[in-house]
Amino acid sequence: MKSYIGEIEQILKGGDDILTYENLPTSFIMNSPALAENITKCDIFCEHRLPKEYKYFLEYYDGGTLFKYEDIGGYKFLSTKEIIEVNELQIKTYEEYWDGSIIFFCELLGNGEYLGFKTTETSVYRIVHSMMAAKPEEWSVIEDSFDTLIEMIIKEKGKEYWFFPPYDRRSV
């Protein structure tokens, strides 16, 4: 568990471009660790529903980008400040359609879509892929844990693996 931190560290130490599943040269750009007070502020904004796995990630990196290809591809994991800003904007954008159980934490660069935690009152969550042209109720669950998501993104070399068979997409 949390082995992805070691994998990210190894990739960062390598200093070379990381090739995607399409053999495109990309990079990993990670921010410094989040300050404890910023994690707390973000968690309060999220009504204490920010999963512990993401708080753990923030202790190592206050966001960052995996498989960044120019400015048109990659996974931009949001910093504590960006989580608040992005979610405030989406709440205003979707208004009555917004699902208050969702917390966006990752922007899919190049297509304006996000990954979010769909939380419950019992601290259980699922990861949803937001198709911005659709309402939140139509978004699909793609994963059951943040740790697995990161591990799969690295294993699949940046591929949005949930779009490819035999992956089982589930509806929210």
Kinemage of the C-alpha trace (Angstrom):
@kinemage 1
@onewidth
@group {chain A} dominant
@subgroup {mainchain}
@vectorlist {calphas} color= white
{ca met a 1} P 0.000 0.000 0.000
{ca lys a 2} L 1.213 3.481 -0.844
{ca ser a 3} L 3.935 1.933 -3.019
{ca tyr a 4} L 3.113 4.537 -5.666
{ca ile a 5} L 4.962 7.178 -3.578
{ca gly a 6} L 8.159 5.161 -4.034
{ca glu a 7} L 7.447 4.723 -7.737
{ca ile a 8} L 6.894 8.465 -8.203
{ca glu a 9} L 10.107 9.204 -6.281
{ca gln a 10} L 12.077 6.805 -8.508
{ca ile a 11} L 10.671 8.398 -11.657
{ca leu a 12} L 11.479 11.899 -10.364
{ca lys a 13} L 15.046 10.852 -9.526
{ca gly a 14} L 15.475 9.468 -13.037
{ca gly a 15} L 15.044 12.964 -14.458
{ca asp a 16} L 14.275 11.645 -17.937
{ca asp a 17} L 11.091 11.865 -19.939
{ca ile a 18} L 8.604 9.128 -19.146
{ca leu a 19} L 7.086 7.467 -22.177
{ca thr a 20} L 3.336 6.929 -22.280
{ca tyr a 21} L 1.540 3.897 -23.641
{ca glu a 22} L 1.612 5.798 -26.982
{ca asn a 23} L 5.406 6.355 -26.676
{ca leu a 24} L 4.956 10.111 -26.134
{ca pro a 25} L 7.591 11.787 -23.938
{ca thr a 26} L 6.022 13.123 -20.745
{ca ser a 27} L 7.119 14.297 -17.335
{ca phe a 28} L 6.124 14.061 -13.697
{ca ile a 29} L 6.053 17.432 -11.931
{ca met a 30} L 5.235 17.202 -8.245
{ca asn a 31} L 4.751 20.036 -5.754
{ca ser a 32} L 6.329 20.230 -2.314
{ca pro a 33} L 4.397 18.652 0.565
{ca ala a 34} L 1.266 20.469 1.703
{ca leu a 35} L 1.400 22.309 4.991
{ca ala a 36} L -0.624 20.619 7.727
{ca glu a 37} L -2.804 23.707 8.145
{ca asn a 38} L -3.605 23.713 4.410
{ca ile a 39} L -4.635 20.055 4.535
{ca thr a 40} L -6.862 20.861 7.530
{ca lys a 41} L -8.385 23.893 5.770
{ca cys a 42} L -9.088 21.787 2.670
{ca asp a 43} L -10.581 18.979 4.750
{ca ile a 44} L -12.853 21.460 6.550
{ca phe a 45} L -13.988 22.849 3.176
{ca cys a 46} L -14.773 19.256 2.146
{ca glu a 47} L -16.785 18.795 5.363
{ca his a 48} L -14.218 16.245 6.616
{ca arg a 49} L -14.952 13.935 3.680
{ca leu a 50} L -11.510 14.184 2.050
{ca pro a 51} L -10.321 10.549 1.978
{ca lys a 52} L -7.373 9.714 4.221
{ca glu a 53} L -5.546 8.313 1.172
{ca tyr a 54} L -5.583 11.726 -0.498
{ca lys a 55} L -4.538 13.451 2.731
{ca tyr a 56} L -1.604 11.009 2.832
{ca phe a 57} L -0.728 11.944 -0.772
{ca leu a 58} L -0.897 15.658 0.154
{ca glu a 59} L 1.609 15.050 2.955
{ca tyr a 60} L 4.104 14.100 0.220
{ca tyr a 61} L 2.928 16.330 -2.622
{ca asp a 62} L 0.584 19.301 -2.559
{ca gly a 63} L -0.628 18.243 -5.970
{ca gly a 64} L 1.348 17.659 -9.099
{ca thr a 65} L 1.111 16.311 -12.617
{ca leu a 66} L 1.701 12.771 -13.848
{ca phe a 67} L 2.324 12.011 -17.515
{ca lys a 68} L 2.294 15.699 -18.491
{ca tyr a 69} L 2.434 15.990 -22.260
{ca glu a 70} L 2.868 19.619 -23.236
{ca asp a 71} L -0.321 21.279 -21.971
{ca ile a 72} L -2.689 18.868 -23.649
{ca gly a 73} L -2.370 15.663 -21.686
{ca gly a 74} L -1.760 14.267 -18.235
{ca tyr a 75} L -3.252 14.012 -14.791
{ca lys a 76} L -3.123 17.190 -12.709
{ca phe a 77} L -3.687 16.232 -9.082
{ca leu a 78} L -5.041 19.281 -7.326
{ca ser a 79} L -3.303 21.055 -4.475
{ca thr a 80} L -5.174 21.908 -1.289
{ca lys a 81} L -5.846 25.416 -2.610
{ca glu a 82} L -6.952 24.138 -6.035
{ca ile a 83} L -9.350 21.598 -4.513
{ca ile a 84} L -11.210 24.449 -2.837
{ca glu a 85} L -11.142 26.687 -5.935
{ca val a 86} L -12.180 24.002 -8.441
{ca asn a 87} L -14.958 22.619 -6.273
{ca glu a 88} L -16.342 26.087 -5.510
{ca leu a 89} L -16.456 26.767 -9.253
{ca gln a 90} L -18.163 23.453 -10.060
{ca ile a 91} L -20.781 24.002 -7.338
{ca lys a 92} L -21.628 27.359 -8.947
{ca thr a 93} L -21.517 25.921 -12.470
{ca tyr a 94} L -23.781 22.929 -11.863
{ca glu a 95} L -26.064 24.684 -9.358
{ca glu a 96} L -29.067 22.451 -8.606
{ca tyr a 97} L -27.523 19.520 -10.514
{ca trp a 98} L -24.402 19.426 -8.354
{ca asp a 99} L -23.902 16.289 -6.272
{ca gly a 100} L -22.624 17.457 -2.886
{ca ser a 101} L -21.042 14.078 -2.205
{ca ile a 102} L -18.410 14.657 -4.944
{ca ile a 103} L -15.012 16.264 -4.372
{ca phe a 104} L -12.914 16.885 -7.483
{ca phe a 105} L -9.229 16.113 -6.917
{ca cys a 106} L -7.726 15.604 -10.389
{ca glu a 107} L -8.024 17.420 -13.714
{ca leu a 108} L -7.578 15.429 -16.899
{ca leu a 109} L -5.493 17.867 -18.918
{ca gly a 110} L -6.598 18.594 -22.438
{ca asn a 111} L -10.254 17.684 -22.133
{ca gly a 112} L -11.622 19.705 -19.214
{ca glu a 113} L -12.774 16.623 -17.325
{ca tyr a 114} L -12.105 15.699 -13.711
{ca leu a 115} L -11.818 12.763 -11.379
{ca gly a 116} L -13.637 13.090 -8.091
{ca phe a 117} L -14.245 11.289 -4.848
{ca lys a 118} L -17.908 10.346 -4.441
{ca thr a 119} L -18.128 10.113 -0.681
{ca thr a 120} L -20.591 8.674 1.806
{ca glu a 121} L -21.291 9.465 5.439
{ca thr a 122} L -19.393 6.328 6.473
{ca ser a 123} L -16.045 7.462 4.966
{ca val a 124} L -16.453 5.065 2.050
{ca tyr a 125} L -15.793 6.577 -1.349
{ca arg a 126} L -15.587 5.708 -5.013
{ca ile a 127} L -13.739 7.542 -7.754
{ca val a 128} L -15.877 9.000 -10.515
{ca his a 129} L -14.948 10.275 -13.950
{ca ser a 130} L -16.798 13.465 -14.800
{ca met a 131} L -17.898 13.827 -18.356
{ca met a 132} L -18.434 17.575 -18.282
{ca ala a 133} L -21.173 17.472 -20.918
{ca ala a 134} L -23.185 15.187 -18.613
{ca lys a 135} L -24.888 15.781 -15.286
{ca pro a 136} L -23.150 14.435 -12.150
{ca glu a 137} L -25.776 11.705 -11.824
{ca glu a 138} L -24.549 10.324 -15.173
{ca trp a 139} L -20.847 10.147 -14.251
{ca ser a 140} L -19.260 6.711 -13.985
{ca val a 141} L -17.479 5.087 -11.075
{ca ile a 142} L -14.052 4.039 -12.315
{ca glu a 143} L -12.227 2.907 -9.203
{ca asp a 144} L -12.704 2.008 -5.542
{ca ser a 145} L -9.535 3.549 -4.090
{ca phe a 146} L -7.112 6.384 -4.690
{ca asp a 147} L -4.155 4.048 -4.196
{ca thr a 148} L -5.364 1.697 -6.931
{ca leu a 149} L -6.061 4.619 -9.262
{ca ile a 150} L -2.483 5.931 -8.980
{ca glu a 151} L -0.998 2.459 -9.312
{ca met a 152} L -3.076 1.782 -12.440
{ca ile a 153} L -2.223 5.141 -14.040
{ca ile a 154} L 1.475 4.400 -13.570
{ca lys a 155} L 1.137 0.754 -14.664
{ca glu a 156} L -0.849 1.755 -17.757
{ca lys a 157} L 1.641 4.546 -18.569
{ca gly a 158} L -0.878 7.373 -18.465
{ca lys a 159} L -3.700 5.657 -20.342
{ca glu a 160} L -7.237 6.502 -19.231
{ca tyr a 161} L -7.557 2.772 -18.693
{ca trp a 162} L -11.213 2.856 -17.655
{ca phe a 163} L -12.180 3.523 -21.291
{ca phe a 164} L -10.609 0.306 -22.563
{ca pro a 165} L -12.000 -3.231 -22.354
{ca pro a 166} L -12.005 -5.388 -20.371
{ca tyr a 167} L -12.254 -2.650 -17.731
{ca asp a 168} L -15.661 -2.680 -16.004
{ca arg a 169} L -17.129 0.828 -15.858
{ca arg a 170} L -19.888 1.132 -13.320
{ca ser a 171} L -22.448 3.859 -13.146
{ca val a 172} L -22.689 6.095 -10.099
